[in-house]
Amino acid sequence: MALINCTECNKEISDKADSCPNCGISFNRKENKVKISKKTKIIAIILSIIIILGGIGSFIGYNIYTENRRIAEEHLRAEEEQRLEEE
């Protein structure tokens, strides 16, 4: 617990006090409010973008892979049919 000066009467009071016991002024305090620094917000945004781009890249990569696999299988089937027709 630290002591601070009242903004109204300038007497020392607890930093946890909701009002000054000397002059009665009320302090607007939001308890348990967590302040997130600008740097932390920027890092969170960058990481979110990286994760989203990774997901999009994985989706596109998988689609390209499956399409190439389908084309290769069709090509092999066509070669097999051609080989069987020649025999």
Secondary structure, 3 states (H helix, E strand, C coil): CCEEECCCCCCEEECCCCECCCCCCECCCCCCCCCCCHHHHHHHHHHHHHHHHHHHHHHHHHHHHHHHHHHHHHHHHHHHHHHHHHC
